[in-house]
Structures are given as C-alpha cells and as structure tokens.
Amino acid sequence: MASENVKEFNDLNFDEEVIKSNDTVLVDFSATWCGPCKMLNPIVEQVAEELKGSLKVGKVDIDESPVTASKYAIRSVPTLMLFKNGERTATHTGAVPKATLLKFINGG
C-alpha cells in the first residue's frame, strides 16, 4: 500500500528504484497478512515524511514480488534494508519503534 511518501517497489521496478538510485533508500519488506508489518506501517510513513528529500522509502510485498524477496533472502517480515548507491548497507528484522528506526537509518 503505497502513499505519497512511501513508494511501491516490486520485481519490475526494484533495480530502477533502489539499485540504480543515487539516494539512500529504505526498503520495507512486508506482507499483507503480517501483524508486526501493520504495526510498523505508520512508523515507516512518519519517517518517510520527516526525511523527505534525503531518504527514499518504499515497500516490497514479498508475496507479490517473490523474485526480489528471494534475491535478498527474506525469511521473515517485516525486514528493513537500507541501500546507499545501490549497495545494501544494513538490515533489520522485526518491528521497531520510531526512535530505533531513525537510529538504524542514521547508521547507529
């Protein structure tokens, strides 16, 4: 479920939107049936709004994009990944509070 600040990434656009991006990109791998993913959604939205212009944020539904989920060995959701210049720089599995997510994004 994409919004103004959270894009929808999938098997077709992942390379273009994430790997070829010059932006820092936060990718939220999730699924519609996942309770913790639903809890994380508003936090991801808030962070996307607050960091608009310095961070690109998007979601990948693992059921709709199995190729991308498999490529990054997603075993449980939610899984958050940070990419810089097309390289994965950090991974976190599980729902987190906003402060923890901001620290994760800022390399803490």
N, C-alpha and C positions, 0 to 999 in steps of 0.2 A: 504494500500500500504506500505508494509514493506521495509526497507532498511538495509544497513549493520549495522547501529546503532539503528534502531527502529524495534523492533520485532512485529510480528503479534500475538496478543493474541485473543483467541476465546473461545467459550463454552467448547471445548475439552481440551485446554491446560491451561486455566486460573489458576486453582488450582495449577498445577505444576509450572508454570512460575512466578506466583505472590504470591499466598498464602503460598506455601511451600518454597519460595525463602528466603535466608538469606540476600539478597541485599535489598537496598532501591529501590523501583520500582515506576516509574511514569507511570500511565496509562492514555492514551488519548482516551476517549470515543468519537467517531465521526461517521459521516455518509457521504457517497459519495455525497449526494445532498446538503450538508450543506456548505454555503458560508463562514461563520466565521471559520469553520473547515479547509477549504482550506487555509485561511489566516494564520492559526496557524501552519500548517504543516511545513513550512520551519523553524519556530522558534523552534519547537519541535526537528527537525533534528539537528539544531545548538547546542542546549542544550545537546542532546544525544552525539554528537561528543565531545563537550567540557568536559563533565562529564563522558566520557567513563572510565570504570573501577571502578567508585564509585557510578554509578547510572544505573540501568537497565530501559530502556524506551520501551514502547510498545503501540500499538493502538488496540482498540476494535471497530469494525464496529458494531454499535447497530442493524443494520438490519440483519447482518449475525450471530450475537450472541445474540439473544433475551433473552436467559436464564440469561446470565451474566448481561446484561443491566437491566433486571427486578430485579435481586438479589440486585443490587446496586441502584435501584430506579432512573435510569437515566430518567429525564423528558425533558431535553433539551441538545443540543450539541453545541459546544464542552463542555464536562465536564472533568476536570483533577482531578485525585485522586492520592494521594501519599500513598504508603504502606511501612511499616517498619516491618520486621519479620512477615509478613502475616497479619498485622493489618492495617486498614485504619487509617491514621493519619491526613489527610487533604483533603479537596475537594474544587474545584473552578469551577464555571460555567462561560463560556464565553471565547472569545479570549482575550489574554493578550499580551502585549509587552514582549520582551525577559527579560528585567530587572525585571519585575514583576514576570515572571515565575521562574527566578533564586531565587528571594526572597521567593517565595512560596515553592520551593524545600528546601531551607535552613532554613525553619521554621520561616520566617519573615512575 
